[in-house]
Structures are given as structure tokens and as C-alpha cells.
Amino acid sequence: MAADKVCKTVHQYNREPVACEDMQKLLYIAEDYRKVKNYVYARFGGIGSLSKIYPGYTVQNEMTGSGYRETLGMPSVYFYLAIFDALADIKSQWTRTKSKSMKLVNKNKSFTEDEKHYLRFVLKVNNAFDAVLNRKPIELAAKLMKQYRELVDRVDAEKLHRYLCRQVRKNHMKLHTDAADVFAIAERAYRYDDHGIYISIKEKRKRIYIPLTDNNRYKCQLRIKLYPQEDRVEIKVPVNVTVRRHADYSNQVGVAIGFYTMLTTDEGRGYGEELGRYQTEYSDWVQEQTRRYRKNKGDNPGRKKYYAKKRRLEEQLHSYINQELNRFLTAEKPKTIYIVKLPKPQAGGYSKKINYSVSLWQRGYIRKRLTQKCKEQSIEIVEVIGKGISDECSRCGGIGKKAEGNFICPICGYQTEEKRNTAQNVMKRGQGDGIVY
């Protein structure tokens, strides 16, 4: 992809409810897609198949010879996409396993530097990693083999191999999916026409027609998401768009993300000040509906209206977030945005009600949309370490107090709005030594 292009996801929707018969035909494809992925996970997700998953053509050939496609009666255009979709998941899982093992190696104080160096080498070189896990002799290219011999002479390789095998057994898990409502589709399996899209199904030379809300046409691999309870589909299209560069976007802006006010800058300006109201209404409604559903579950209540309203509320919330992010970028004209690296969600908390509201907090969506918009407009995002950032005084660095949304420093007397102080600290760390990357 060219340097001045960035990929974004475009969504397309059906204009009219999808007929039950047509939806069922799409669900058959999605179910077969799920079965193929699980078959690949089970057969090629373990250590014995490490040598086969890169680049993956061995897996493709073995799957072709297995006769599984004929057993399912699945069109090849979906079958091979499911295989490579599953392979991508397996590769990602192995990457996570290696990263976890690498962190454990670096933290282990009982290892010498030579031992850590050796383990890092094995984790980075695929052939060596494969050989260690499968108890085979390590055979590498001449240049790598020379480096390997220099390392192995300084350590107890057998002991380190056993350690690595133990970590993989602990941390690597085979994948499985229950998602039978999504599948990928190649260009030759669909056709745009008549203000809609024709999609190939399992029956030979048959396609179903879905009218769309727009007349845009694309020529690439699509992803189809099915919502059978709502009689609708969502089509996700990857599109390369040209990066825009603004000559007047030259400011350095520190921001704090909040639950009630979406973004607060180091100058004290707020964007998305109604976010808290939208999120509270949404979380309260979901919580109440969940309580009612559990109470009346024995009567088999329908969920069609629930899913429809939930989608409307989410779309309303996401529309507001995007609107305020656009306003933020237009008003602040940033060249660089400094932002706290968001931690993973933590278990526990103050109360069930607060925990439920926070669990539905759209911070992940906010971060994703801000990142995408910054990529499209050539704006740099710098993440900073967030530990203790809201308690620290942005003027003197002392530990302050917070009361009724304000920050007060007992050391230097500095007073300001709590989120503004946080944003100023974000800016300070971003321009100092608190950068994550």
C-alpha cells in the first residue's frame, strides 16, 4: 500500500428486511465457515503444525486433499477464505504466546544474560522455536547456525528447552469459535447491481439479492455480518483512502479521556460533554432490560425489539462520539496528540451499578475512532504512561487532592479543573520521558 494511503472500513447495510429464506441460506454458509475454521484450529493449531502455517500453502493443500469441502458441500470461494482466516488467527495466537514467553524470560531473575539471550534467539527464529518444541535437532541457515552455536556453547540448552516447553504448555491454547453469523466473501462470489448486491450461496449457480442503502460498488474481499434476529446484514469493506495533510495543523495537544466529558485538553477545553448522559442512559436501559429478561426468561420472551433498540442507542452514541471527535480535530488543529495509554479493564470496583456502567464505557471505540481519524489526516498520536497521572500536580509535580471535580495542590497552591490537570500532565510526560512509543 502506498505511503500516502490509509485503510479504513466502510459499512453497507440492507435497505429492506432480509427474507427468512435468504437469511437461512446465508446462515448455512456462516455455519460451514465456522466448521472449517474449527477444523483448521484443531488440526493445525498445535506445535506439530508450526512448520506448516508459514506461509500456509501446505495447510491449503492438505485441506484440499482431506475431502472436507466435499463433505460440507461448500463452495471453494468460501472454503479457502475460511482456511486462511483460521490460519491468520493461529499465527496471531502463536505471536501472543511468544510475546508472553518473552516477557516471562525478561522478568526471570534466575536466568543469566547469556541464557536470556539464547531464549530470545529461539523465540525469534521460527525454525529454532519449532525444533525445540518438537524435540528435533536445530537446523538453520549457515549465518544463523553460526550465531546459534556461539550462544549454545555458553548455556545449558536442555534446561532452557524444558523451560520454554513448559511456558508454551501453560500459555498456548488452541482456538475455537462459536460465531456462526459472519464470513468473508471474495470478489468472484458477489456482484453489485440493481441498487444492491448478489451473493453466491451453496446451491450451484444461484445467488440471493440484497437491496442496499447506497449505490457504492467495491472490488475487494468483503466481510458479511448477519443479524438474523433483526433480519439485516452488515457488509464491511476495507477501503484505501488518501491521507490528508493540513498546513495549519501545527499544535501540540494533551488530552484526558473521561466518562462524562469525552476529551479535555491541556487548555481546559472540553469535547463530548454530553457523553456521560448518553452512556448513562444506554447502560441503565441495558441493565433494566437484562433484569427483566432474566425475570421472565421462563416465558420465552422475544428479543427482536431489544436488539433493534440496542442498535439504535449504540448508533446514536457512536454518531455523537464521531461528531465530537471531528469538532475536536477541527478546533484544536493538532500536529501531535498526547494521550494516556489505556489500561485493560479491571475486575471488581465500587458497586454493581458503577461496574455495569463502566463495562459499557465506549473508551475503546473512542480510542479506535480517534486513531483512525488521525491516520487519515496525518496527525501523530503519542501514548504516555498513565500511572499516578491524575494525582500529580502539573505545575510542581507534587501529590495533590481532588474535590468536586477540581484539583488542588497543597504544596504550590495550584488549582484547576481535575481533567485539565491530567491533560497537562499527559502533555508534560509526552514531551518528556514518559512516552510509551
Beta strands, then each sheet from edge to edge (+ up, - down):
strand 1: 5-13
strand 2: 182-185
strand 3: 190-193
strand 4: 196-200
strand 5: 207-211
strand 6: 222-227
strand 7: 232-242
strand 8: 251-257
strand 9: 263-265
strand 10: 270-271
strand 11: 334-340
strand 12: 380-384
strand 13: 401-403
strand 14: 406-408
strand 15: 415-417
sheet 1: 1+ 7- 6+ 2-
sheet 2: 3+ 4- 5+
sheet 3: 10+ 9- 8+ 11+ 12+
sheet 4: 13+ 14- 15+
end
